Amino acid sequence: MRGVRGFTVIEVVIVLLIGSILTSIALSSYGDARGRFAVRGARTTFASVHARARAQAIELGSTVRLLVDVSGDSVSLWSDSTHLETIHLADELNVDIRSSSGSLTLCMNSRGYADTDCNSFTGIVKVSFWQNADSASLNLLPMGQLVW
């Protein structure tokens, strides 16, 4: 008579237990990485909107304002009274914006430089993006440059 082939119940339970432990480790690591990616993505998005403000000012030949709304966690572009774009980082990436000077305005003139008379700040402003314990930041200089 031949031997019976297959797995015992104990072997199957052990394999399922090991698989569930490995899955829980992978999911917790994924959650941590997701927060880091979100704040870095928000920082990159802010840098892109900043570059677009400069490019739009040069293209339109007029001042373009970059508005950072800390309470609404959004970034907007305006040319005179025309709304160009708004990105809600809280809705799109679940990220909070914090600034060392609160909400701020950066005005780019037609030459692609910041108009310091129109800006709402005169010194270096740190803009941070937060999700839970993860954060990324950059510095906004008075002449409109970004420093990572």
C-alpha positions as a printed NumPy array, in Angstrom:
array([[  0.   ,   0.   ,   0.   ],
       [  1.294,   3.442,  -0.894],
       [  1.87 ,   6.291,   1.602],
       [ -0.686,   9.091,   1.755],
       [  0.478,  12.281,   0.082],
       [ -0.363,  15.831,   1.141],
       [  0.109,  18.275,   3.968],
       [ -1.032,  17.932,   7.519],
       [ -3.256,  20.56 ,   9.094],
       [ -0.389,  21.72 ,  11.318],
       [  1.88 ,  22.322,   8.321],
       [ -0.805,  24.366,   6.567],
       [ -1.461,  26.44 ,   9.707],
       [  2.26 ,  27.17 ,  10.145],
       [  2.609,  28.282,   6.516],
       [ -0.46 ,  30.562,   6.817],
       [  0.867,  32.032,  10.073],
       [  4.263,  32.823,   8.54 ],
       [  2.574,  34.306,   5.459],
       [  0.341,  36.572,   7.542],
       [  3.311,  37.819,   9.594],
       [  5.261,  38.665,   6.443],
       [  2.214,  40.4  ,   4.947],
       [  1.705,  42.566,   8.038],
       [  5.381,  43.605,   7.991],
       [  5.13 ,  44.537,   4.307],
       [  1.932,  46.555,   4.8  ],
       [  3.326,  48.553,   7.709],
       [  6.454,  49.386,   5.698],
       [  4.249,  50.423,   2.773],
       [  2.244,  52.789,   4.998],
       [  5.419,  54.492,   6.227],
       [  6.779,  54.844,   2.707],
       [  3.468,  56.237,   1.433],
       [  3.684,  59.19 ,   3.855],
       [  7.254,  59.973,   2.805],
       [  6.291,  59.844,  -0.866],
       [  3.283,  62.126,  -0.281],
       [  5.269,  64.917,   1.396],
       [  8.042,  64.723,  -1.176],
       [  5.423,  64.798,  -3.931],
       [  3.84 ,  67.875,  -2.359],
       [  7.227,  69.61 ,  -2.236],
       [  7.838,  68.78 ,  -5.901],
       [  4.337,  69.979,  -6.808],
       [  4.986,  73.273,  -5.019],
       [  8.28 ,  73.689,  -6.91 ],
       [  6.442,  73.023, -10.189],
       [  3.771,  75.635,  -9.43 ],
       [  6.537,  78.07 ,  -8.462],
       [  8.262,  77.476, -11.81 ],
       [  4.931,  77.885, -13.601],
       [  4.388,  81.247, -11.882],
       [  7.721,  82.472, -13.193],
       [  7.082,  81.123, -16.706],
       [  3.55 ,  82.578, -16.84 ],
       [  4.818,  85.994, -15.734],
       [  7.403,  86.028, -18.509],
       [  4.944,  84.706, -21.097],
       [  2.113,  87.083, -20.186],
       [  4.415,  90.062, -19.624],
       [  2.679,  90.884, -16.352],
       [  2.915,  90.089, -12.651],
       [  1.764,  86.636, -11.548],
       [  1.031,  86.048,  -7.867],
       [  1.694,  82.736,  -6.148],
       [ -0.578,  82.493,  -3.111],
       [  0.131,  79.922,  -0.4  ],
       [ -2.958,  79.394,   1.77 ],
       [ -1.78 ,  77.612,   4.927],
       [ -5.271,  77.3  ,   6.416],
       [ -6.688,  75.796,   3.208],
       [ -3.552,  73.776,   2.381],
       [ -3.586,  75.083,  -1.184],
       [ -1.388,  76.911,  -3.674],
       [ -2.896,  79.282,  -6.268],
       [ -1.694,  81.287,  -9.252],
       [ -3.279,  84.61 , -10.2  ],
       [ -2.544,  87.062, -13.005],
       [ -4.2  ,  90.392, -12.226],
       [ -7.769,  89.247, -11.477],
       [ -7.547,  86.067, -13.576],
       [ -7.331,  82.788, -11.689],
       [ -4.822,  80.503, -13.43 ],
       [ -4.644,  77.453, -11.183],
       [ -5.246,  76.133,  -7.661],
       [ -3.857,  72.935,  -6.211],
       [ -5.391,  71.637,  -2.982],
       [ -2.643,  69.535,  -1.423],
       [ -4.901,  68.416,   1.428],
       [ -7.396,  66.906,  -1.01 ],
       [ -4.983,  65.525,  -3.59 ],
       [ -2.111,  64.245,  -1.428],
       [ -3.527,  64.464,   2.112],
       [ -0.667,  66.816,   3.032],
       [ -0.69 ,  69.908,   5.271],
       [  1.251,  73.062,   4.344],
       [  3.047,  74.973,   7.076],
       [  5.016,  78.154,   6.697],
       [  7.252,  80.09 ,   9.058],
       [  5.273,  83.24 ,   8.193],
       [  1.753,  81.83 ,   7.746],
       [ -0.041,  82.32 ,   4.434],
       [  2.091,  84.19 ,   1.936],
       [  2.145,  85.869,  -1.447],
       [  5.017,  85.77 ,  -3.927],
       [  4.78 ,  88.056,  -6.951],
       [  6.765,  87.274, -10.084],
       [  7.306,  90.142, -12.511],
       [  7.562,  89.964, -16.304],
       [ 11.341,  89.48 , -16.094],
       [ 10.949,  86.322, -13.985],
       [ 12.115,  87.829, -10.71 ],
       [ 10.154,  88.355,  -7.531],
       [  8.689,  91.799,  -6.981],
       [  9.751,  92.478,  -3.398],
       [  7.281,  95.387,  -3.082],
       [  4.383,  93.006,  -3.755],
       [  5.614,  90.015,  -1.712],
       [  4.12 ,  89.438,   1.735],
       [  7.54 ,  88.576,   3.207],
       [ 10.994,  90.136,   3.272],
       [ 13.223,  87.351,   4.615],
       [ 13.711,  83.654,   4.03 ],
       [ 10.49 ,  81.683,   4.503],
       [ 10.502,  77.973,   5.288],
       [  7.603,  76.109,   3.652],
       [  6.989,  72.611,   5.035],
       [  4.722,  69.802,   3.912],
       [  3.458,  67.381,   6.579],
       [  1.605,  64.107,   6.727],
       [  1.517,  62.568,  10.205],
       [  5.191,  62.352,  11.303],
       [  6.632,  62.702,   7.786],
       [  7.732,  66.084,   6.476],
       [  9.654,  67.736,   3.674],
       [ 10.5  ,  71.396,   3.36 ],
       [ 12.137,  74.039,   1.235],
       [ 13.149,  77.663,   1.69 ],
       [ 11.657,  80.49 ,  -0.336],
       [ 14.013,  83.444,  -0.728],
       [ 12.846,  87.075,  -1.101],
       [ 13.883,  87.254,  -4.768],
       [ 11.782,  84.17 ,  -5.517],
       [ 14.401,  81.423,  -5.545],
       [ 13.699,  78.007,  -4.013],
       [ 16.341,  76.225,  -1.949],
       [ 15.803,  72.522,  -1.253]])
